[in-house]
Structure formats: C-alpha cells, structure tokens
C-alpha cells in the first residue's frame, strides 16, 4: 500500500501541479490527491499521516489540511509540518486551516463581560462559546456536550451557533447524522475485528478490576480515535512553528482567498460565499526557494 501511494503522489510526466489534501474527510476534489485515516470513497486513499507523508521529496506543488493539526499532539503536529515542508517543491504552498484560538478567546472574554453585565443574548451565547473553547479537548464520548447542545429541541441561539460552525450545525440536528457515504467491505471487516477485540478487553478488565476500569478503558479508547483536540493554535503560534521549520511569506488568508491557483474552484473551504468552517484560522506560507550559490573559484 505504501508503495502504491508513493507512486500515485509522485510528480506526473505531464508536469501538472500535484496537489495534496491531508485528512480530507468528506471534503475532497478529484484533481487533488486525497488522504485520510479511513476511506469511504474511491477518490480517498487510506493513510495515517503520523507515520509520515507517502510522497517523494519536492514532488508536491501545494499541501492543504483543514482541521487536522489540532487533533495531533504538539510534537506530532510539528512532525506533520516538517513532512509538508519536505514534500513541497521549492516555492510550493502550504495551506493550513485550524480552529482559531485567538478568535474563540476573544469571543469568550467579550461575551463573558456582556453576560456579567446582564445582557440576555450574551447569557444565551455564553454557554456555547465556553463549550467551543473547552468541550472538544475534554469530552469523553462522541459529540460531547456540543453535540447535545446543538441537538436540543429548545436551542434559543441557533443563529449564533450556526455562525460559528457552519453546516456541522445541521449535521448535529439531523437524526441520522453523517450518513452520506457507506463503508467499504474492508472497513466493515476491520471494524468487526476491532469491536471484537474491544469486547474481550472490556470483559477481562471487568473481571480483574471492576466496572471503573472498563469506564477508564472506554474513555481512553475514545480519546485515541481522533475526535478530540489535542492542541490549539493561533496566528502567532503557527507563524512561529512554520518559520522555524523553514517556511517563508506567512500570510493570514480567508476561506475564499488563496495563493493556490484556482483554489476557490475546488470548494474545499467554501461553497460559493458559504464558508464550510467559519470558526477557522486560514494561513498560507511558502517553501523557500534554494539560495543561489555565491561560491566562486579562487583566482
């Protein structure tokens, strides 16, 4: 599989730009090489990026990943950015999208102050912005308190919540959730085998250590599946990381602006004027071009 991926992502003989979308989930385009931990689409290849990027060095014109970095431990995030630098061609573009810690913190402080002063709308919005700041880092089950908040029949600030998370609001409101794709036969087999192993582990844990041990195992297994946020980023911390790795021309972008040619056509961050993930920070930087040699033969 690794060899197949490496061949697929190698620069084609046509000289067309190679575009790489890491952790694509349901949002991908057939002009990109799309990687994700699990694939339910023929256009998406399965790969765990904590094991590196299966591309030759300096073979990719642009690398994009959205809401991936925050799900990795900080040291894993650094390794991923280093891998992005390695596979990019000189002058290649890295585009990173993450939840914007700066904006969340600003809104939390602003809404907190208004709620303290007795403003009714702020009191409604306070619970949500606090959840947005904390829930995905501490939750113990899928969806967490954010999911339950959005699914509630008596939600009174749906416009504010939707302005923060976009279409995910409607996914959480749907009784069926995300069911637009079907797992492959291999996915189903792997899931069956994994679930069987989990049952055996739970059974032995309950026998040896009791129900509290089973609860601890369930929480640990959930936290290892990639849903939680393991770190948060803002424009300053991302600029520091990217600069240290060697990237240049760090820019804060929007969902609809990019230095990647025809980026809006791919509809990865926006569909028309609708932003997919409004709570995001969008940044781009370039891999430095190699410096021209100044060495001269001694006369």
ABEGO torsion letter per residue (X at the ends): XAAAAAAAABBBAAGBBBBBBBGAEABBBAABBBBBABBABAABBBBBAAAEBBBBBGABABBBBBGAAAABBAAAAAAAAAAAAAABBBGBBBBBBBBBAAAAAAAAAAAAAAAAAGBAAAAAAAAAAAAAAAAAAABABBGEAAAAAAABAABAAAAAAAAAAEAAAAAAABAAEBAABBBBAAAAAAAAAAAAAAAAAAAAAAAAAEAAAAAAAAAAAAAAAGABBABBBBAAAAAAAAAAAGBBGBBBBBAABBABBGAAAAGAABBEABBABAABBBBBBBBBBBBBBABBBBX
